[in-house]
Structures are given as C-alpha cells and as structure tokens.
Amino acid sequence: MEQSQIDRINELARKSRTQKLSEAELQEQKELRAKYVSAFRASLVSTLENTYIVDEKGNKTKIKRKQQ
C-alpha cells in the first residue's frame, strides 16, 4: 500500500471527526480501509511463514498453520 493512500485514510478519518463525510468519501474510506487490512494481513502471513521456533536444544521448527 502506498504512503499516499495511508495519508488519505488518515485525512478522511480526521475530517470525519469534525464533519460528516459525503457518500463518495465514505465509499472511498471503506475501500481504502479494506485495501489496508488486506495489505496488513498479507504482510503478517509473510512474516509468519518465515518464522521458526527454536527449542532449548537449538533445533529450529517451522511454524505450521493451524487446521481449521
């Protein structure tokens, strides 16, 4: 996600505290927030896929996804 999109999310959030947003702005805010959450989740999954647990003997074990 680009910094300009994050700045726009923050700008709309500040504006919503002082006045009511238009329908177009509410829709834009909703779409930007969805993109942000998606990017955050992708980053988190990537981090967890490259995470290992090291036991007391020094053995590395890759984290496994929990069965749903």
C-alpha positions as CSV (number, residue, x, y, z in Angstrom):
1,M,0.0,0.0,0.0
2,E,1.4,3.4,-0.9
3,Q,2.0,6.1,1.6
4,S,-0.3,8.5,-0.3
5,Q,-3.2,6.0,0.3
6,I,-2.4,5.8,4.0
7,D,-2.3,9.6,4.2
8,R,-5.7,9.7,2.5
9,I,-7.1,7.3,5.1
10,N,-5.9,9.5,7.9
11,E,-7.1,12.6,6.2
12,L,-10.6,11.2,5.9
13,A,-10.5,10.0,9.5
14,R,-9.6,13.4,10.7
15,K,-12.3,15.0,8.6
16,S,-15.0,12.6,9.9
17,R,-14.3,13.7,13.4
18,T,-15.1,17.3,12.6
19,Q,-17.8,17.0,10.0
20,K,-19.9,14.5,8.2
21,L,-18.4,12.8,5.2
22,S,-20.2,12.7,1.8
23,E,-21.3,9.4,0.4
24,A,-18.4,9.4,-2.1
25,E,-15.9,10.0,0.7
26,L,-17.5,7.2,2.9
27,Q,-17.2,4.8,0.0
28,E,-13.6,5.9,-0.7
29,Q,-12.8,5.4,3.0
30,K,-14.3,2.0,3.1
31,E,-12.3,0.9,0.0
32,L,-9.1,2.3,1.3
33,R,-9.5,0.6,4.7
34,A,-10.3,-2.7,3.0
35,K,-7.0,-2.4,1.0
36,Y,-5.1,-1.5,4.1
37,V,-6.4,-4.5,6.0
38,S,-5.6,-6.8,3.1
39,A,-2.1,-5.5,2.8
40,F,-1.6,-5.8,6.6
41,R,-2.8,-9.4,6.6
42,A,-0.5,-10.3,3.6
43,S,2.4,-8.8,5.5
44,L,1.6,-10.7,8.6
45,V,1.2,-14.0,6.8
46,S,4.5,-13.5,5.1
47,T,6.2,-12.8,8.4
48,L,4.7,-15.9,10.0
49,E,5.7,-18.1,7.0
50,N,9.3,-17.2,7.7
51,T,9.2,-17.7,11.4
52,Y,10.8,-20.5,13.2
53,I,10.7,-21.6,16.9
54,V,14.0,-22.6,18.4
55,D,13.8,-25.1,21.3
56,E,16.3,-25.4,24.2
57,K,18.5,-27.8,22.1
58,G,18.8,-25.3,19.3
59,N,16.5,-27.2,16.9
60,K,14.5,-25.0,14.5
61,T,10.9,-25.9,13.9
62,K,8.9,-24.0,11.2
63,I,5.5,-22.7,12.4
64,K,2.6,-24.7,11.0
65,R,-0.7,-23.3,10.1
66,K,-3.5,-24.5,12.4
67,Q,-6.1,-26.7,10.8
68,Q,-9.5,-25.0,10.6
